[in-house]
Amino acid sequence: MTSDKEAPEKPKKGTAAHSKNRDMGSALRSVYQKTVEETVPDDLLSLLGKLD
């Protein structure tokens, strides 16, 4: 026998967790990129130069 009512579609497991992981990864990449693009202060460059 078939039923006229269809079972509601269940959400896929892990979808919310996957989305949170993606958001966290994006935020970490953004922070890393901003850090890489920062200039090195002159005082630190001077100190590094004294090591040579």
Rosetta silent file (secondary structure, phi, psi, omega in degrees, C-alpha in Angstrom):
SEQUENCE: MTSDKEAPEKPKKGTAAHSKNRDMGSALRSVYQKTVEETVPDDLLSLLGKLD
SCORE:     score description
SCORE:     0.000 S_00000001
   1 L     0.000  142.232  176.665    0.000    0.000    0.000 S_00000001
   2 L  -106.808  153.573 -179.364    1.151    3.504   -0.738 S_00000001
   3 L  -110.411  142.662  177.473    0.447    6.531    1.352 S_00000001
   4 L   -73.413  -23.368 -179.823   -0.601    9.937    0.018 S_00000001
   5 L   -87.501  132.609  176.987    1.405   11.591    2.757 S_00000001
   6 L   -96.852  145.041  177.763    5.121   11.880    2.208 S_00000001
   7 L   -68.951  137.983  178.256    7.526   11.733    5.115 S_00000001
   8 L   -63.108  142.700 -178.741    9.101   15.113    5.814 S_00000001
   9 L   -71.677  127.836  179.910   12.653   15.362    4.576 S_00000001
  10 L   -82.043  141.356  175.830   15.120   15.123    7.438 S_00000001
  11 L   -67.241  148.246  179.924   17.973   17.622    7.469 S_00000001
  12 L   -68.634  139.159  178.839   21.328   16.109    6.722 S_00000001
  13 L   -68.955  140.980  176.400   23.395   15.402    9.781 S_00000001
  14 L    86.110   -3.040 -177.672   26.404   17.631   10.213 S_00000001
  15 H   -63.979  -45.497  179.327   25.124   20.430    7.985 S_00000001
  16 H   -66.098  -41.847  179.561   25.105   23.022   10.782 S_00000001
  17 H   -64.781  -40.107  179.102   28.491   21.842   12.046 S_00000001
  18 H   -62.981  -41.255  179.353   29.902   21.976    8.528 S_00000001
  19 H   -64.843  -42.571  178.061   28.639   25.536    8.127 S_00000001
  20 H   -63.723  -41.250  178.351   30.180   26.587   11.454 S_00000001
  21 H   -62.785  -41.018  179.515   33.492   24.987   10.474 S_00000001
  22 H   -64.230  -43.618  178.501   33.436   26.823    7.157 S_00000001
  23 H   -63.104  -42.450  179.551   32.696   30.130    8.909 S_00000001
  24 H   -64.732  -42.287  178.355   35.492   29.534   11.429 S_00000001
  25 H   -62.249  -41.543  178.674   37.939   28.669    8.652 S_00000001
  26 H   -63.648  -42.690  179.309   37.008   31.813    6.771 S_00000001
  27 H   -64.747  -41.949  179.142   37.503   33.956    9.880 S_00000001
  28 H   -65.249  -40.898  177.629   40.892   32.380   10.597 S_00000001
  29 H   -63.091  -39.049  179.349   42.057   32.909    7.009 S_00000001
  30 H   -63.564  -46.667  179.527   40.972   36.540    7.205 S_00000001
  31 H   -63.871  -42.791  179.585   42.867   37.170   10.449 S_00000001
  32 H   -61.272  -45.971 -178.498   45.949   35.378    9.095 S_00000001
  33 H   -62.171  -41.692  178.306   45.899   37.412    5.872 S_00000001
  34 H   -63.266  -38.440  179.307   45.616   40.698    7.808 S_00000001
  35 H   -66.068  -43.497  179.933   48.552   39.640    9.994 S_00000001
  36 H   -62.387  -35.314 -176.678   50.695   38.761    6.973 S_00000001
  37 H   -80.802  -10.483  179.797   49.940   42.145    5.388 S_00000001
  38 L   -66.175  146.660  176.752   50.967   44.151    8.480 S_00000001
  39 L   -82.295  152.471  178.134   54.185   46.118    8.200 S_00000001
  40 L   -85.312  128.243 -179.701   57.094   45.305   10.502 S_00000001
  41 L   -60.369  147.119 -178.857   57.790   48.168   12.923 S_00000001
  42 H   -59.105  -37.902  179.724   61.083   50.021   12.393 S_00000001
  43 H   -60.871  -41.762  179.529   62.211   49.249   15.956 S_00000001
  44 H   -68.904  -39.463  177.106   61.892   45.519   15.322 S_00000001
  45 H   -61.795  -39.089  178.120   63.708   45.802   11.992 S_00000001
  46 H   -62.820  -45.573  178.330   66.514   47.655   13.806 S_00000001
  47 H   -62.502  -42.345  178.864   66.772   44.918   16.412 S_00000001
  48 H   -64.127  -36.547  178.747   66.804   42.233   13.730 S_00000001
  49 H   -64.174  -30.657  179.746   69.527   44.146   11.886 S_00000001
  50 H   -71.921  -17.325  179.719   71.729   44.005   14.987 S_00000001
  51 H   -75.897  -22.023 -177.610   71.632   40.209   14.890 S_00000001
  52 L   -70.659    0.000    0.000   73.547   40.064   11.616 S_00000001
